[in-house]
Structure formats: C-alpha cells, structure tokens
Amino acid sequence: QRLKQQTGTDINSDNGDDSHRIAPSPVVHVRGLCESVVEADLVEALEKFGTICYVMMMPFKRQALVEFEGVESADKCVACGTKEAVYIAGQQAFFNYSTSKRITRPTNSDNPNSGNKVLLLSIQNPLYPITTEVLYTVCNPIGNVLRIVIFKRNGIQAMSVQSAQKAKAALNGADIYAGCCTLKIEYARPTRLNVIRNDNDSWDYTKPYLARRERGKGRQRQAILGEHPSAYSDNGYGPHCPLLPLPGNNRYKMSSHDIPEVVAYPLPQTSSYLGHSSSSVAMVSGLHPTKMNCTRIFNLFCLYGNIEKVKFMKSVPGTALVEMGDEYAVDRAITHLNSIKVFGKRLNVCVSKQHAVIPSQVFELEDGTSSYKDFAMTRNNRFTSAGQASKNIIQPPSCVLHFYNVPPCVTEDELQRLCTEHDVPGFIKFKVFDAKPSSKTISGLLEFDTKTNAVEVLTVLNHYQIRIPNGSNPYTLKLCFSTSSHL
C-alpha cells in the first residue's frame, strides 16, 4: 500500500499508459523494467537527466522509484520518456511522476554518522573474467564484504562493504591480475544493493541460503531433467529411455502430491551428434544477419532447457554463444537444432570451449537490438522447477506447432493475421482444443507446409505479447513443437 501511495499508479501495471495526470515531483516512477535490473542500471541510464539522490527497487514488480535532486531533472526524464524510447538494461522503460516528493528511506539511512558503505568499482582493462568470487577475494581482507553486484556492461562492478573508506584507500589503483584489470574506486550514491540470488554476477554474504548458480568451471548444478540417457550408439541414441528419474538430492524434487517422480523424455529417431557436452555454452553459427537476434535465439533454444545468456560474437558475424542451464540442455539443443534451416540459412550448433558467456564487446545488431542479453530471470524459461519441466515435451522440430496461453477471444483469422504482420509463413490447418467454460485461455495446433516454416514462426512469435481491448495485462503466446506430424 505504501508503494502504491508513493507511485500514484497501479504497481501491477507494466505498460506505458498512465491512468491519470500527476503533479510534477522530484521522484519518478519507472515501469516496464526487465526482471534482472539493479539500481546501478537505473543510475547509468538516467543520470544524464540530473543528479540522482536515491533509488528504490520494487522486487518482482519490474518497477522502481528514482529520486532526483531537483524537479527539473525529473521533468527532463518524464518528458524524454514521453517523446522517445528510453532503455534501461536493454529494455524500454516508462516514466511518470510519483505522488511522493521524497522516497521513504530505510531506518537510520539519514543518519550522517552512518557513513556511505557502498563503493563503485570500475575494472579497467578486464582481460580475464571478473566474478563475485574474484572481487570478494580482493576486497574482503580490507573490510567485511556484505554484498556484491556486477553490472553487465562496460566492465563496471559494484560492491557493498562495511569499511568503505579503508577499502577505497587500500585498493584504489590496485591490480587484480598482474599487469591488467586495474581497480578504480569511488563512492556510489547512497543505495542498498538488492541481491536476489548468489552467483557469479551477484552475491549476498549475509544470506547464504539464496539459490546458487554454477561457479567456476564445469557443472555443479543438478540437471533439471536428471541424468542424460546413459548410452549413445553408432546410430545416434542408445536404447529408448522414455522415463528419467529425478536424482534423490535434486533441489527441485517435489512431494508425491505434486507430480510423479519421473519426467517424460521422448527421444528423437536419429541424431548426428555423438558424445556428451562438457560445457553449458553452445556456439551457434549460420544465423541470418538481419532476422536473428538474442530474443529470437531464446525463443527457439528455450524449448530444450533454461537460457541464461545470449551473446553475438563481433569478430565472427552470424555467430552467437548461448549459455544454458546445464550441459545436458546443450546436448538436447545440439541434438534437435543442429543443421535445421532458419530464414534460408542452415544452423550449426556445437559445444563451445567457453564455460560461461562474458558480456564483453557489446554492440548493436543490424535490427537495432543489443548483441547481448541476460535471460536468467525471465519468466519465459520453462525448466525452472521439476513441476514446470515435467510439462515440457522434448520434441524435434516438426511442421505442427502447439500453441497455448491464448485469450479465448482470439480467432483463427487473427492468428493468421499475426503471421502476416510479422512476415512469417501462415499456417494451412488450425485446431483448437476444447476448454472448460471457466478457462481464461485456449490452446490448440497449427500445421504449416514445411518444418522450416514452423521453425521460423516459432522463432519470431514465441512469447509474443497479445493485448486485448480493456485488458489490464497482455497474454504471452507460448509455442512449442507438437508430437503430431499432421492435423
């Protein structure tokens, strides 16, 4: 309720439509943020409008409050957001004045004797990966490190320590590695680093129970679908293995009241890929220069495992690195997507020698989007729990797509028009499944002339936001390959 009073708008709304006019205020309400955004992303994007005094994130709402030093700066921010797109962490954000003239600070944050405990570290010439572990090793001997957040652009790092003054004096200008990776340290604007999980990019040392991701080389996480089928034969896969038990120590394992302790895993008829991936990063080449971007790669590869990061390689045009949830997801992607044709070009999917995607050399693709995108926190990942994973059928590309999460008012003609508007092939047959009268969504099948047509439609329209008249939130169109060969 307090957040709603400060924002003056519906905090459950992510679109750019403001329900009413609000008087100018130094505090700006920001909406439409990506799920992985941190305070530093807002400061980096908005400090061009004026000095920022305070930032308050709204966890899980994809929103934030930003307090400028003066109302003139807030005016510039809101006016600019009205006239043109303003991007924060690669995603367009929307702005309006807050009804509050000042953001409510946490207890004792206004105490002048409390001191600023947040340092901003700029890593100059970062030739080697900079992780939370590296920064902790460097900084903790000087002062007790509480939290670290690494910003994913320009090699800039941020950390929170208890002895900020001592750390700044001791480490400013120091080398992390001999002859490279020099630290430049300054005080950050007063803020509190929000860490939602412990991994290579962020870590809260006061909350060791936060979910961890892999650290260092090799896989240390349990694969959500259990172990890979045990054998590969000369013809591709070995004996058919329809059910894979979840490991007994799997952190996603649920009780018998939720789902059976098995996950359906239909295997393809043949496979040209023999062997097992030693990395959770796939390298994809043969990408169309104007029609493929990070989001479209995600739309296609997310059918075979969670996607962490996607990065196009500047030095190798038409090639991207895809960091997936584990190496078994890479196995599945290679098995099903290697050698398929997308937009007239044949994809080559193989295992990368890298064990993580490092967001360096970010540039603009031909379609105007960023060459790097982090998908670790997106709700569109489909393997984040055992219950969710059990609903996915690992299926090779086919000419029939299964669609779901579509509003009941959407017709066959409207779906056909959606294909036309996005310059992808239309379907030749349509089938909608019977739904309960109380159901809020519908699902069904779309058949296309060729498998290639179906792949291109899924690549472009998977996770498309369908808006309906008078609807508060859009519906996310979900697509996957069907087990049916035809309708």
Salt bridges, closest charged atoms under 4 A:
ASP14 OD2 - ARG62 NH1 3.24
ASP18 OD1 - ARG31 NH2 2.26
GLU35 OE2 - ARG379 NH1 2.68
ASP41 OD1 - ARG153 NH2 2.53
GLU44 OE1 - ARG153 NH2 3.38
GLU47 OE1 - ARG189 NH1 3.22
GLU67 OE1 - ARG105 NH1 2.48
ASP110 OD1 - ARG102 NH2 3.11
GLU133 OE1 - ARG215 NH2 3.90
ASP199 OD2 - ARG197 NE 3.38
ASP199 OD2 - ARG213 NH1 2.73
ASP201 OD2 - LYS152 NZ 3.99
ASP201 OD2 - LYS309 NZ 3.26
ASP204 OD2 - ARG147 NE 3.25
GLU214 OE2 - ARG221 NH2 3.10
GLU227 OE2 - ARG219 NH2 3.54
GLU261 OE1 - LYS253 NZ 3.65
GLU308 OE1 - ARG197 NH2 3.97
GLU308 OE1 - ARG213 NH2 2.94
GLU308 OE2 - ARG221 NH1 3.73
GLU327 OE2 - ARG219 NE 3.46
ASP331 OD2 - HIS228 NE2 3.72
ASP331 OD2 - HIS276 ND1 2.82
ASP374 OD2 - LYS152 NZ 3.67
